[in-house]
């Protein structure tokens, strides 16, 4: 089949390039192929028919926002590349990168960001009118998702098959990774003229598969099966090759000698593209919605907001899926040391800053399941496209309480964004997130929120299209809000 570019298709079909990309993301141009950030359109493609406004649930703004989310996720297969994409977007909007290892003096009006380990990022926008009673408006999310990490000595062989030796990263739904096209991304460390250098890589053309065992050899698989990660969940990519093949592939990709490769942090990821679907395009499905959906929406809000009286902070952590106990995780000192430097340079009191600050811990939430509705608490049900989810837990695995929730509910009302409450059913143990872990380092008033989704920790998850726009709106309202703490009262303006 012959393919043409987005621009060529636009001229042929009398549509803008943006409309072409949106139609491709919707799946309304059959045969369109996404390669990296570029769509390729069949030369015989025809103009998609328009649906009537009465049939459309998702308005143009919501659809465009969700399409951009898909592009962001497609180009963020692992935390290193997600942070690289976030960095690019920040630089495009006037933010300057600084480095922890260099002296830095914060001042009013600064727009800057810091990275740690290339997988965690703190961006800061300091208002021109901050004073000794100002606080921070902080939204924190995480860039990592359950996947498979490639081991340092990874070349493995079974019979004629060349395999990659991997270990599970995070609490994944194992069978969702079977029989899907997988690729490799992360960072490679290599020697170059006496230095140790880092290079981000995305070997999206190196497809791997973890094959299921056919039902004829596993007759009881549909009655329940316990997957052995060391046996059942290993991927293969070629046949009849000698050991050492993987480093050869890396060296050719990087155009360096194989012996110069020192080590790597590489992962398998699901390379399937996200889609917008449903009778009225009301759903979005994609890998890594947890938690790149919150990363993207809070980033869009952060770069498009301004608050002269506040210190706005956008924080993306790594390693949430494995407990956050790392130099770049939420349990690190990254936020605390940065806030202390801010207080020092702005001649503010650190304890006063934290007492006047508010944290939104943003990580997705569980929607009512279409086939298992009884799993959800009977009186606290969460649905796709019904707005922001405020999360509670009696054991405080979420940070929300009545006061912090009330503040955020007020912000939702000001943004004209609906909200809903989530708690686990009382006899079921739920998950946790980064909010409480961050509070173990820095004490802040905090609320846990997210967007409703299905199949959390699957290799392909589902959420609501409209909720993407809701999140951007309410997060922007939060960043622009004036929140005043007065004894036992809180004022939101």
SULSUL-V857909 format. One record per residue. N is the residue number from 0. RES is the residue in three letters. BURIAL is + if it has 24 or more other C-alpha atoms within 12 Angstrom, else -. Layout:
BEGIN
N|RES|BURIAL / N|RES|BURIAL
END
This chain:
BEGIN
0|UNK|- / 1|UNK|- / 2|UNK|- / 3|UNK|+ / 4|UNK|+ / 5|UNK|+ / 6|UNK|- / 7|UNK|- / 8|UNK|+ / 9|UNK|+ / 10|UNK|- / 11|UNK|- / 12|UNK|+ / 13|UNK|- / 14|UNK|- / 15|UNK|- / 16|UNK|- / 17|UNK|- / 18|UNK|+ / 19|UNK|+ / 20|UNK|+ / 21|UNK|+ / 22|UNK|+ / 23|UNK|+ / 24|UNK|+ / 25|UNK|+ / 26|UNK|+ / 27|UNK|+ / 28|UNK|+ / 29|UNK|- / 30|UNK|- / 31|UNK|+ / 32|UNK|+ / 33|UNK|+ / 34|UNK|- / 35|UNK|- / 36|UNK|- / 37|UNK|- / 38|UNK|+ / 39|UNK|+ / 40|UNK|+ / 41|UNK|+ / 42|UNK|+ / 43|UNK|- / 44|UNK|+ / 45|UNK|- / 46|UNK|+ / 47|UNK|- / 48|UNK|- / 49|UNK|- / 50|UNK|- / 51|UNK|- / 52|UNK|- / 53|UNK|- / 54|UNK|- / 55|UNK|- / 56|UNK|+ / 57|UNK|+ / 58|UNK|- / 59|UNK|- / 60|UNK|- / 61|UNK|+ / 62|UNK|+ / 63|UNK|+ / 64|UNK|+ / 65|UNK|+ / 66|UNK|+ / 67|UNK|+ / 68|UNK|+ / 69|UNK|+ / 70|UNK|+ / 71|UNK|+ / 72|UNK|+ / 73|UNK|+ / 74|UNK|+ / 75|UNK|+ / 76|UNK|+ / 77|UNK|+ / 78|UNK|+ / 79|UNK|+ / 80|UNK|+ / 81|UNK|+ / 82|UNK|+ / 83|UNK|+ / 84|UNK|+ / 85|UNK|+ / 86|UNK|+ / 87|UNK|- / 88|UNK|+ / 89|UNK|+ / 90|UNK|- / 91|UNK|- / 92|UNK|- / 93|UNK|- / 94|UNK|+ / 95|UNK|- / 96|UNK|+ / 97|UNK|+ / 98|UNK|- / 99|UNK|- / 100|UNK|- / 101|UNK|- / 102|UNK|- / 103|UNK|- / 104|UNK|- / 105|UNK|+ / 106|UNK|+ / 107|UNK|+ / 108|UNK|- / 109|UNK|+ / 110|UNK|+ / 111|UNK|+ / 112|UNK|+ / 113|UNK|+ / 114|UNK|+ / 115|UNK|+ / 116|UNK|+ / 117|UNK|+ / 118|UNK|+ / 119|UNK|+ / 120|UNK|+ / 121|UNK|+ / 122|UNK|+ / 123|UNK|+ / 124|UNK|+ / 125|UNK|+ / 126|UNK|+ / 127|UNK|- / 128|UNK|- / 129|UNK|+ / 130|UNK|+ / 131|UNK|+ / 132|UNK|+ / 133|UNK|+ / 134|UNK|+ / 135|UNK|+ / 136|UNK|+ / 137|UNK|+ / 138|UNK|+ / 139|UNK|+ / 140|UNK|+ / 141|UNK|+ / 142|UNK|+ / 143|UNK|+ / 144|UNK|+ / 145|UNK|+ / 146|UNK|+ / 147|UNK|+ / 148|UNK|+ / 149|UNK|+ / 150|UNK|+ / 151|UNK|- / 152|UNK|- / 153|UNK|+ / 154|UNK|+ / 155|UNK|+ / 156|UNK|+ / 157|UNK|- / 158|UNK|- / 159|UNK|- / 160|UNK|+ / 161|UNK|+ / 162|UNK|+ / 163|UNK|+ / 164|UNK|+ / 165|UNK|+ / 166|UNK|+ / 167|UNK|+ / 168|UNK|+ / 169|UNK|+ / 170|UNK|+ / 171|UNK|+ / 172|UNK|+ / 173|UNK|+ / 174|UNK|+ / 175|UNK|+ / 176|UNK|+ / 177|UNK|+ / 178|UNK|+ / 179|UNK|+ / 180|UNK|+ / 181|UNK|+ / 182|UNK|+ / 183|UNK|+ / 184|UNK|+ / 185|UNK|+ / 186|UNK|+ / 187|UNK|+ / 188|UNK|+ / 189|UNK|+ / 190|UNK|- / 191|UNK|- / 192|UNK|- / 193|UNK|- / 194|UNK|- / 195|UNK|- / 196|UNK|- / 197|UNK|- / 198|UNK|+ / 199|UNK|+ / 200|UNK|+ / 201|UNK|+ / 202|UNK|+ / 203|UNK|+ / 204|UNK|- / 205|UNK|+ / 206|UNK|+ / 207|UNK|+ / 208|UNK|+ / 209|UNK|+ / 210|UNK|+ / 211|UNK|+ / 212|UNK|- / 213|UNK|- / 214|UNK|- / 215|UNK|- / 216|UNK|- / 217|UNK|- / 218|UNK|- / 219|UNK|- / 220|UNK|- / 221|UNK|- / 222|UNK|- / 223|UNK|- / 224|UNK|- / 225|UNK|- / 226|UNK|- / 227|UNK|- / 228|UNK|+ / 229|UNK|- / 230|UNK|- / 231|UNK|+ / 232|UNK|+ / 233|UNK|+ / 234|UNK|+ / 235|UNK|+ / 236|UNK|+ / 237|UNK|+ / 238|UNK|- / 239|UNK|- / 240|UNK|- / 241|UNK|- / 242|UNK|- / 243|UNK|- / 244|UNK|+ / 245|UNK|+ / 246|UNK|+ / 247|UNK|- / 248|UNK|+ / 249|UNK|+ / 250|UNK|+ / 251|UNK|- / 252|UNK|+ / 253|UNK|+ / 254|UNK|- / 255|UNK|- / 256|UNK|- / 257|UNK|- / 258|UNK|- / 259|UNK|+ / 260|UNK|+ / 261|UNK|+ / 262|UNK|+ / 263|UNK|+ / 264|UNK|+ / 265|UNK|+ / 266|UNK|+ / 267|UNK|+ / 268|UNK|+ / 269|UNK|+ / 270|UNK|+ / 271|UNK|+ / 272|UNK|+ / 273|UNK|+ / 274|UNK|+ / 275|UNK|+ / 276|UNK|+ / 277|UNK|- / 278|UNK|- / 279|UNK|- / 280|UNK|+ / 281|UNK|+ / 282|UNK|+ / 283|UNK|+ / 284|UNK|+ / 285|UNK|+ / 286|UNK|+ / 287|UNK|+ / 288|UNK|+ / 289|UNK|+ / 290|UNK|+ / 291|UNK|+ / 292|UNK|+ / 293|UNK|+ / 294|UNK|+ / 295|UNK|+ / 296|UNK|+ / 297|UNK|+ / 298|UNK|+ / 299|UNK|+ / 300|UNK|+ / 301|UNK|+ / 302|UNK|+ / 303|UNK|+ / 304|UNK|+ / 305|UNK|+ / 306|UNK|+ / 307|UNK|+ / 308|UNK|+ / 309|UNK|+ / 310|UNK|+ / 311|UNK|+ / 312|UNK|+ / 313|UNK|+ / 314|UNK|+ / 315|UNK|+ / 316|UNK|+ / 317|UNK|+ / 318|UNK|+ / 319|UNK|+ / 320|UNK|+ / 321|UNK|+ / 322|UNK|+ / 323|UNK|+ / 324|UNK|- / 325|UNK|- / 326|UNK|- / 327|UNK|+ / 328|UNK|+ / 329|UNK|+ / 330|UNK|+ / 331|UNK|+ / 332|UNK|+ / 333|UNK|+ / 334|UNK|+ / 335|UNK|+ / 336|UNK|- / 337|UNK|+ / 338|UNK|+ / 339|UNK|+ / 340|UNK|- / 341|UNK|+ / 342|UNK|+ / 343|UNK|- / 344|UNK|- / 345|UNK|+ / 346|UNK|- / 347|UNK|+ / 348|UNK|- / 349|UNK|+ / 350|UNK|- / 351|UNK|- / 352|UNK|+ / 353|UNK|+ / 354|UNK|+ / 355|UNK|+ / 356|UNK|+ / 357|UNK|+ / 358|UNK|+ / 359|UNK|+ / 360|UNK|+ / 361|UNK|+ / 362|UNK|+ / 363|UNK|+ / 364|UNK|+ / 365|UNK|+ / 366|UNK|+ / 367|UNK|+ / 368|UNK|- / 369|UNK|- / 370|UNK|- / 371|UNK|- / 372|UNK|- / 373|UNK|- / 374|UNK|+ / 375|UNK|+ / 376|UNK|+ / 377|UNK|- / 378|UNK|- / 379|UNK|+ / 380|UNK|+ / 381|UNK|+ / 382|UNK|+ / 383|UNK|+ / 384|UNK|+ / 385|UNK|+ / 386|UNK|+ / 387|UNK|+ / 388|UNK|+ / 389|UNK|+ / 390|UNK|+ / 391|UNK|+ / 392|UNK|+ / 393|UNK|- / 394|UNK|- / 395|UNK|- / 396|UNK|+ / 397|UNK|+ / 398|UNK|+ / 399|UNK|+ / 400|UNK|+ / 401|UNK|- / 402|UNK|- / 403|UNK|+ / 404|UNK|+ / 405|UNK|- / 406|UNK|+ / 407|UNK|+ / 408|UNK|+ / 409|UNK|+ / 410|UNK|+ / 411|UNK|+ / 412|UNK|- / 413|UNK|- / 414|UNK|+ / 415|UNK|- / 416|UNK|+ / 417|UNK|+ / 418|UNK|+ / 419|UNK|+ / 420|UNK|+ / 421|UNK|+ / 422|UNK|+ / 423|UNK|+ / 424|UNK|- / 425|UNK|- / 426|UNK|- / 427|UNK|- / 428|UNK|- / 429|UNK|+ / 430|UNK|+ / 431|UNK|+ / 432|UNK|+ / 433|UNK|+ / 434|UNK|+ / 435|UNK|+ / 436|UNK|+ / 437|UNK|+ / 438|UNK|+ / 439|UNK|- / 440|UNK|+ / 441|UNK|+ / 442|UNK|+ / 443|UNK|+ / 444|UNK|+ / 445|UNK|+ / 446|UNK|+ / 447|UNK|+ / 448|UNK|+ / 449|UNK|+ / 450|UNK|+ / 451|UNK|+ / 452|UNK|+ / 453|UNK|+ / 454|UNK|+ / 455|UNK|+ / 456|UNK|+ / 457|UNK|+ / 458|UNK|+ / 459|UNK|+ / 460|UNK|+ / 461|UNK|+ / 462|UNK|+ / 463|UNK|+ / 464|UNK|+ / 465|UNK|+ / 466|UNK|+ / 467|UNK|+ / 468|UNK|+ / 469|UNK|+ / 470|UNK|+ / 471|UNK|+ / 472|UNK|+ / 473|UNK|+ / 474|UNK|+ / 475|UNK|+ / 476|UNK|+ / 477|UNK|+ / 478|UNK|+ / 479|UNK|+ / 480|UNK|+ / 481|UNK|+ / 482|UNK|+ / 483|UNK|+ / 484|UNK|+ / 485|UNK|- / 486|UNK|- / 487|UNK|- / 488|UNK|- / 489|UNK|- / 490|UNK|- / 491|UNK|+ / 492|UNK|-
END
